[in-house]
Amino acid sequence: MTTHPESEEEKDMAFHITQGSPNPLVLEPGANASFTIEVKVDAGSVGAGETIRVKLPDGLVFPPTGQISYISGGSVEILPVESLEDGGRLVRFKAKAIGTVLDGFYSVNVQALPTATGDRTAPDGLTIGATTTAQLSFRIGPPPPVEHKVHGTVDANRNVLSGDGFIVRPGLEGVHRIVFTKPFASPPTVLATLRKGGERGAVSVETVTASLFDVRTATNGAWTPLGFSFIAIGLTAPNP
């Protein structure tokens, strides 16, 4: 039988497989989500049919109604599951044609077990070809906090002229207490200025907590109610 030597391109070609963003994927106990997989080669191209193996970390499974999709150029193709083993932790499917640039990516459903928590990692969670592997990473727990901003303008009589997400409570002379209707996860950064073109004096921010802060205003060194604008920036729990 006649054999043909490998070309230099074939010798140099190597698969690259990675978990896409977000990495790690964060999901709550018992929740379903999808993670992405990106595949390419160093040189040349490979026809469709290479097997991609997904080995999920302990505490995560491919759900009974889960799907594997290939997304490219705005189109979505549902791919068949070649095999499902180890109680749903080991999944295999066939790749589309692979080139040196990413023409698309794979989306794989995953479910966290209700009792699972913490960081879950499989060092060889992704495999393609004989030896090419990549890590899979997940984080099971409450969703991370998100950025939250509250801003507004208040006059000297503590009337809200603009903004929402807060109410104004009376305090000592020259003190306006701003109470957030949705508390921050921790004390936010607060900046206050006197109303543009409307007031002369000084303003300071005091007693900042996750749920409120005080604004103190003064004229000629005496505590006096004055109008002001403010912005508070921090983190808060995401909306359910």
N, C-alpha and C positions, 0 to 999 in steps of 0.2 A: 504494500500500500504506500502510495506517495504522500508525504506530508509536506506542508508548506510552512516555512518559517514565519513567525509572527512579525508583522511590520513594527517599526519603531513606535508608531502611534499607538498600536495595540499594547506594546510593552509598557508605555508610559501612562496609559489611561488608568485612572483610578476613580472609584465612586466617592461621592461626598454626600452624606445624609445628615440632616440636622433637624431638631425640633424648632419650629418657628416661634415667633412672638405671639403672646407673652410667654416668657420662659423664666421662672416656672409658671405654669398655669395654676391660678388660684380658684378653688371651688369649695363650696360649703359641704359638710357631711351630708350624704344622701343625694347631692345635686348632680345633674347631668351637665356636661359642657362638651366642647370640641377643642382639640389641639391640632396644630398643623405640622406637616412634614414637608421639608424641601429636599429635593434630590437633584444632583447634577454630576457630570463627569469632567475630568480634567481636559480630555481631548477627544475628538471624534464624536460618535453618538452610539447609542445602544437602542435597539428596537424594543417595542413593547413586550412585556412578558417576564421581566425580572421579578423575583419574589421579594417583597418587603415584609419583614417579620417585626411585629410590634409586641414587646413583652412589657406589660404594665407592672409598675411597682405594687407591692403588697398593699391592699386597701383600696385598689381601683380595679374596675373591670370594664370590659366592652359590654354595654347594656344589651338586653335581649332584643330590643327594637332598634339598636344602633345602626348607623350607616357609615360607610367610607365613601368620600366624594373626591373627585378630581376637579379642581376649579382652575379655569384658564380662559383669559380673555372675556370674562363676564359669563361664560357658560359653565354649567355644573353637570357633571356626569357621575351617577351613582355606580360604584364599582362593586362587583360581587366579592363576598368574603370567601376565600379559598379554604380556610380552616379556622376553627375556634376551639381552643383547648385550655386546660388548667383552670376550669371554672370561669372562663371568660377573660383570663389575664393574658393569654397568648393568641394573637390574631395574625393571620397571613393573608396577603392580597397581592395581586399582580400590578406592577408599575406600568405606566404609560411609557412611550418613547422618551429617552433621556438624552439631553444634549449638554453643551457646555454652559448654557445660560438657562435660567429658570423661566420656562414658558408657563408654568402653573405650579400649583401646590396641592397637597392632599389634606383633607380634613377628616379627622377620625373622632367619633363620639367616644366619650368616656364617662363613667359614673363612679363617684366616691361612695364607698360603703358608709352606712349611717353611723357606724362606730369608729370610723377612721378619723385621725387628726394628725396635724403636724406635717413636716416635710417628708415627701416620699420620692425616692430616686431609684432608677434602674440604670446602672452604668452602661449596660448593653441593651437598653430598651429598644433601640432601632437597629436593624441589621439588613443589609443588602449585599448581594454577592457573597463570596466565600468568607471574607474577613472584615468587611467594613461595618463598623458599629458606631453608635452614638448614644449619648445619655438622654434619658427621659426624666423630666423633673416636674413635680407637682407640689402644691401646698394646699392642704386641706384645713379649713378653718373659716372664721368669720371673714367677710369681704374687707379689703383694706379701706381705710378712710379716704375720703376724696376732698379736694380743695373746696373751701366754702368762703364766700365773701358776703359781707353785710355792709351796706353804705347808706347814708342818708343825710338830710339837713334838718336841723331843729332850730326854732326861733327862741328868743329870750324867754317866752312864756311857756316853753316846753311843748309847743305844737310841732308836729311832724310836717314839714313842708315837702319832703320828697323821700323816697326810699321805702323799703319794707323789711320784714324779718326782725323787727324790734319794736319795743314800746319804751316810752320815757316815763320814769318815775321821779317824783320830787325828792330832793335831798336837802342838805344844809344850804345856806345862802351861797349862791354862785355855783352850786353843784347840780349837775344833771346826771341821773343814773339811767344808763341804757341797758335794757334787759333783752337778751336775744330770745326770740320765740322758738328757735331751735338751737340748743347749746352746741358749742364746738367740742371736739374731742379733748382739747387741752386749751389753755389760755391763748387766744389769738394775738397777732400783732395788730395794734390799733394806732391809727394816726388821726389827729383832729386838728382842724384849722378854723379860725373865726370866719364867719360868713363873708364872702368876697364883696368888698365895697360897702358892707353894711355895718361893720363893727370896728371899734378901736379898743385894743386891750391885749390881754394875754390869755392863753388857753393851755391847760395841761391835762394829761390822761393819767388816771390813778385807779388803783384797786381793780386790775384786770383779772378776771377769772374766766372759766369756760362758759359761764352763763351771763355775765354782765361786766360792765366797767363804768367808772365815774369820769365825767368831764367837769373840770373846775375852770371857771372863767373869772377874770378880774379886770378892773379898770383903775389905773393910777394906784395900784397896790392894794385896792379893796376888792374883796370877793363880790362880784356882781353878776347877775344872770345876763348872759349874752348869747346871741345866736351863733351856731357853729355847724360845720360839716365834718363827717368822719367816714373812715373806712376801716373795717376789721377783716383780716385775712388769716385763715387757719385751716384746720382739717376737721371734718365731721364724718359721722357714719353715713354711708350711701343710703339713698332712698330705697325702701323695700320694694 
